[in-house]
Amino acid sequence: MKESVLIYTTDVYPEDSVGNQDVFVEAKHVQKGLRELGYSSEDVIQLPFVFDFERYEMSKEHIRKQISEHRSDYVFNLVEALRGKDGNLTDRLWSVSLEVFEEIGIPYTGNSLLAFKKTESKIKAKEIMIVNGIPTPDYMTLQTIRPVKAGERFILKSAYENGSEGLIEEETENGRVIKLFDDEEKIRKVLELNPEYFAERFMGDREFNTSIIGSRGNYSVLPIPEIRFVNWREGVPMGIGSEPKWKDNSWQSNQTVRTFDFADSDKPLLSEIEKITRQCCDVFELDGYSRVDFRVEDGKPYVLEINLNPGISPDAGFVAAVKQAGMTWPQALEKIIESRNRPK
């Protein structure tokens, strides 16, 4: 007899962003994999994680009752954001789900509360990287802003929101693209208006990401892809903004290509990227499944950020890496389930 699983998703409304809507595609993919593992429709329940953090205890009791009523053995956690006071979804609150699962004592998939506390802000994560000798691009906050050196360019992004949701972009004749800053005063003005943002040096023209699966001390780094910017338009920063990520018909999407094919001369670079990825796994105590994003400049890899909630929809980079490793989706799903967190 299979265990009973409760899939919790972000509480998404029809008017929410395309990025948040993608959780339903992920949930459908998880359900498909579970069926292939032998779970019946009675074994799998899917619900939105509805939670008012200002009424914490009442909301937690509501979640506890749902888990009890469905006799769930564990939670497959696809909660990536919660609603703030303004009613909008924000990534910075998603850890509330982890806190609730820990307090209730229900096992849950994905990264733990411990890993979240080390990465709860991208600035905090960068500070930990620097202390542990993990290479990461130089950055500035409003408190540490300095004159921009000749040749330096910076991107401005949220310390809390994931991916392109928290990246400063601009509308141009080439569509919506990443905005680069090379002036201290302009950076200062943006940071004064957005105190939770920071400036990060825009480095190199090669981008990689690594996917990790498994539990602490028993994880695997999956085959490493490069994101190549093919026939990129002149003057447009080589980086992934909102258009290539969420608009399949945009020129940026069509000309952003994931590849696992490399020349022999890239083997030392790939080996170094894997080495740094393993260091990130140990330092940040990653669990379940994660992704580490890199930029490469002058042959040296730098960690941009650690994603505790990488996409697992069928077309996501994590799933592509799973296939490249020779694993089926159900096999990967089984590994994720086996490495679930078990609160004491």
Secondary structure as GFF3:
##gff-version 3
##sequence-region A 1 344
A	DSSP	beta_strand	5	10	.	.	.	ID=ss1
A	DSSP	alpha_helix	18	36	.	.	.	ID=ss2
A	DSSP	beta_strand	44	49	.	.	.	ID=ss3
A	DSSP	three_ten_helix	53	55	.	.	.	ID=ss4
A	DSSP	alpha_helix	56	69	.	.	.	ID=ss5
A	DSSP	beta_strand	74	78	.	.	.	ID=ss6
A	DSSP	beta_strand	82	83	.	.	.	ID=ss7
A	DSSP	beta_strand	89	90	.	.	.	ID=ss8
A	DSSP	three_ten_helix	91	93	.	.	.	ID=ss9
A	DSSP	alpha_helix	95	104	.	.	.	ID=ss10
A	DSSP	alpha_helix	113	119	.	.	.	ID=ss11
A	DSSP	alpha_helix	122	131	.	.	.	ID=ss12
A	DSSP	beta_strand	139	140	.	.	.	ID=ss13
A	DSSP	beta_strand	154	158	.	.	.	ID=ss14
A	DSSP	three_ten_helix	163	166	.	.	.	ID=ss15
A	DSSP	beta_strand	169	172	.	.	.	ID=ss16
A	DSSP	beta_strand	175	178	.	.	.	ID=ss17
A	DSSP	alpha_helix	184	193	.	.	.	ID=ss18
A	DSSP	beta_strand	197	201	.	.	.	ID=ss19
A	DSSP	beta_strand	206	215	.	.	.	ID=ss20
A	DSSP	beta_strand	218	221	.	.	.	ID=ss21
A	DSSP	beta_strand	226	229	.	.	.	ID=ss22
A	DSSP	alpha_helix	242	246	.	.	.	ID=ss23
A	DSSP	alpha_helix	251	254	.	.	.	ID=ss24
A	DSSP	beta_strand	256	259	.	.	.	ID=ss25
A	DSSP	three_ten_helix	264	266	.	.	.	ID=ss26
A	DSSP	alpha_helix	267	284	.	.	.	ID=ss27
A	DSSP	beta_strand	288	297	.	.	.	ID=ss28
A	DSSP	beta_strand	300	307	.	.	.	ID=ss29
A	DSSP	alpha_helix	317	324	.	.	.	ID=ss30
A	DSSP	alpha_helix	329	338	.	.	.	ID=ss31
###
